[in-house]
């Protein structure tokens, strides 16, 4: 058992080529599931989709169990937002075939898989130099992406007439984006108290996320490196001294080309 745990730990955290390929495969799987759950959100529940969801739920459960097994602090891992989201998604996928009902809350729960994007960012930090260089802008874009598509799944499940399929989902996305940008064309408007309150939340949070994304794009990109003296975590790519305390920082760089 100890040998198996050592092997699993090496796959998830090691620097060998096999480990890097394994983690890259997990990244591709995460991207695939996020895109898949967005794509099938407007589709009616069928035996084929439930079977596919059940299989994906088992695979996600195996990945979750492996990460939990090798975690140095399991309590800390279980309290992370993307871990909680994954647990909810796993349960929603595994119980769906036994409920045999196209329940709105299951669509919303599957939409939580989008939150796994934050775990995906952590993995990308280790394998993608592009991500490290543009981390601020990428994270801001992911924040906006997660908010838009999760909110769309909520709007589609709770406020769009059942059976409208792809057209209804596009209407939900259209309503979310037009409300988020405060464009408000008026062709699709909330009529219930719950819908109006949701629109308020979308407008308030959406404006904040847009400002965050604009700031991340306009401001010079920073590299994440913890200063050993004062703990400052973000520095210019070519920095040799910490701007906060003046201590020498040794940031890995390829130099000027």
C-alpha positions in Angstrom: 0.0 0.0 0.0 2.9 2.4 0.8 4.4 1.7 -2.6 1.1 2.5 -4.3 0.7 5.7 -2.4 4.3 6.7 -3.3 3.5 6.0 -7.0 0.3 8.1 -6.9 2.2 10.9 -5.1 4.9 10.9 -7.7 2.3 11.1 -10.5 0.5 14.1 -9.0 3.6 16.0 -7.7 6.7 14.6 -9.3 9.0 16.2 -11.9 9.6 13.1 -14.1 8.3 13.1 -17.7 5.7 10.5 -16.8 4.4 12.7 -14.0 4.3 15.8 -16.2 2.4 13.8 -18.9 0.0 12.5 -16.3 -0.8 16.0 -15.0 -1.1 17.4 -18.5 -3.7 14.6 -19.2 -5.6 15.6 -16.1 -5.6 19.3 -17.3 -7.0 18.2 -20.6 -9.7 16.1 -18.9 -10.6 19.1 -16.7 -10.9 21.4 -19.7 -13.0 18.7 -21.5 -15.4 18.2 -18.6 -15.9 22.0 -18.1 -16.7 22.5 -21.8 -18.8 19.4 -21.9 -21.1 20.4 -19.0 -21.5 23.8 -20.6 -22.4 22.2 -24.0 -24.9 19.7 -22.7 -26.6 22.1 -20.2 -29.5 22.9 -22.7 -30.0 19.3 -23.7 -32.8 17.2 -22.2 -31.8 14.3 -19.9 -31.4 11.0 -21.8 -30.1 7.6 -20.9 -27.0 8.2 -23.0 -26.2 11.5 -21.3 -26.9 10.1 -17.8 -24.6 7.2 -18.6 -21.9 9.5 -19.8 -22.3 11.7 -16.7 -22.2 8.7 -14.4 -18.9 7.5 -16.0 -17.4 11.0 -15.7 -18.6 11.1 -12.1 -16.7 7.9 -11.3 -13.5 9.3 -13.0 -13.8 12.6 -11.1 -14.4 10.6 -7.9 -11.2 8.6 -8.5 -9.2 11.7 -9.1 -10.7 13.4 -6.0 -10.0 10.3 -3.9 -6.4 10.1 -5.1 -5.7 13.8 -4.3 -7.3 13.4 -0.9 -5.3 10.3 -0.2 -1.9 11.9 -0.8 -2.8 15.4 0.6 -0.6 16.5 3.4 -3.5 18.5 5.0 -6.8 16.8 4.1 -8.9 19.2 6.2 -7.4 22.2 4.3 -8.1 20.5 1.0 -11.7 19.7 1.9 -12.4 23.3 2.8 -11.2 24.7 -0.6 -14.1 26.0 -2.8 -13.2 23.9 -5.8 -13.1 20.8 -3.6 -16.5 21.4 -2.2 -17.8 22.1 -5.8 -16.2 18.8 -7.0 -18.0 16.8 -4.2 -21.3 18.4 -5.2 -20.7 17.7 -8.9 -19.7 14.1 -8.2 -22.9 13.5 -6.1 -25.1 15.1 -8.8 -23.6 12.9 -11.5 -23.8 9.7 -9.6 -27.4 10.1 -8.4 -28.8 11.4 -11.7 -29.4 7.9 -13.3 -31.5 6.8 -10.2 -33.7 9.9 -10.0 -35.0 9.7 -13.6 -36.1 13.3 -13.6 -34.9 16.4 -15.4 -34.6 18.4 -12.2 -33.4 22.0 -12.4 -31.1 21.7 -9.4 -29.1 19.0 -11.0 -28.3 21.3 -13.9 -27.1 23.9 -11.5 -25.0 21.4 -9.5 -23.3 20.2 -12.7 -22.6 23.9 -13.5 -20.4 24.0 -10.4 -17.8 22.0 -12.3 -16.9 25.3 -13.8 -15.4 26.3 -10.4 -12.9 23.5 -11.0 -11.2 26.1 -13.3 -9.5 27.4 -10.2 -7.9 24.1 -9.5 -7.0 24.0 -13.2 -5.2 27.3 -12.8 -3.0 25.8 -10.0 -1.9 23.0 -12.3 -1.3 25.4 -15.1 1.0 27.4 -12.8 3.4 24.4 -12.8 3.4 23.6 -16.5 2.7 26.8 -18.5 5.3 29.6 -18.7 2.6 31.7 -20.6 0.3 31.4 -17.6 2.9 32.4 -15.1 3.7 35.5 -17.2 0.1 36.5 -17.6 -1.4 35.0 -14.4 -3.3 38.1 -13.3 -5.1 38.6 -16.6 -5.8 34.9 -17.0 -7.3 34.6 -13.4 -9.4 37.7 -14.0 -10.7 36.2 -17.3 -11.5 32.9 -15.5 -13.3 34.8 -12.8 -15.5 36.4 -15.4 -15.9 33.1 -17.3 -17.0 31.2 -14.2 -19.5 33.8 -13.2 -21.0 34.1 -16.6 -21.6 30.5 -17.3 -22.6 29.4 -13.8 -25.1 32.3 -13.7 -26.3 31.3 -17.1 -27.0 27.7 -15.8 -28.9 29.2 -12.9 -31.0 31.5 -15.1 -31.6 28.6 -17.6 -32.6 26.2 -14.9 -34.9 28.5 -12.8 -36.2 31.2 -15.1 -36.4 29.7 -18.7 -39.3 27.7 -19.8 -38.6 24.0 -19.7 -38.2 22.3 -23.1 -36.8 25.3 -24.9 -33.4 23.6 -25.3 -30.5 25.4 -27.0 -32.6 28.5 -27.8 -33.6 28.8 -24.2 -29.9 28.4 -23.1 -28.8 31.1 -25.5 -31.5 33.4 -24.2 -30.3 32.7 -20.6 -26.7 33.6 -21.8 -27.9 36.7 -23.6 -29.8 37.9 -20.5 -26.8 37.2 -18.3 -24.4 39.1 -20.5 -26.7 42.0 -21.2 -27.5 42.4 -17.5 -23.8 42.0 -16.5 -22.7 44.7 -18.9 -25.7 46.9 -17.8 -26.7 47.1 -21.5 -30.3 46.3 -20.7 -32.0 46.2 -24.1 -35.3 45.4 -22.5 -36.2 42.5 -24.9 -35.7 40.0 -22.1 -36.6 41.2 -18.6 -37.2 39.5 -15.3 -40.8 39.5 -14.1 -40.5 37.8 -10.7 -39.0 39.0 -7.5 -36.4 36.3 -7.6 -35.5 37.2 -11.2 -35.1 40.9 -10.3 -32.9 40.1 -7.3 -30.7 37.9 -9.5 -30.4 40.6 -12.1 -29.2 43.0 -9.4 -26.6 40.5 -8.3 -25.4 40.0 -11.9 -25.1 43.7 -12.4 -23.1 44.4 -9.2 -20.8 41.5 -9.5 -20.4 41.7 -13.2 -19.2 45.3 -13.2 -16.7 44.5 -10.5 -15.4 41.5 -12.6 -15.1 43.6 -15.7 -13.1 46.3 -13.9 -10.8 43.6 -12.5 -10.2 42.1 -16.0 -9.5 45.5 -17.5 -7.1 46.4 -14.7 -5.3 43.1 -15.1 -4.9 43.6 -18.9 -3.8 47.3 -18.7 -1.4 46.9 -15.7 2.1 45.4 -16.3 2.1 41.7 -15.7 3.8 40.5 -12.5 5.6 37.2 -11.7 4.7 35.3 -8.5 7.7 35.0 -6.3 7.7 35.1 -2.5 10.3 37.5 -1.1 12.2 35.7 1.7 12.5 38.9 3.7 9.1 40.6 3.7 6.8 38.0 1.9 5.8 40.2 -1.1 4.5 37.7 -3.6 4.4 39.7 -6.9 7.3 41.3 -8.7 8.3 42.6 -12.1 9.8 39.9 -14.4 13.2 41.6 -14.4 13.3 42.6 -10.7 16.5 41.9 -8.8 15.4 43.7 -5.6 12.1 43.6 -3.8 10.3 46.9 -4.2 8.9 46.6 -0.7 12.0 45.9 1.4 14.9 46.1 -1.0 16.0 42.5 -0.4 17.6 40.6 -3.3 15.1 38.3 -5.2 16.1 35.5 -7.4 13.4 35.2 -10.0 13.8 32.5 -12.6 14.1 34.2 -16.0 15.2 33.4 -19.5 16.8 36.8 -19.9 16.5 39.2 -22.8 16.3 37.7 -26.3 
